[in-house]
Amino acid sequence: MKKSLLIVLISVIGGVAAVTAAVTAFLIFKEKQKKDEEELEHYLDSSIQ
């Protein structure tokens, strides 16, 4: 009984860690994409003037 509870607990913790890592990677990717777009917009505005 204790062994199966431990396996379930480890599985749940691993699942939560995987979801957290995926969400963090997605947020970092979106933030980098936003920053790149802002830099491109600034570059294009500067080159027009």
MODELLER restraints for C-alpha pairs under 7 A, 6 or more apart:
rsr = mdl.restraints
at = mdl.atoms
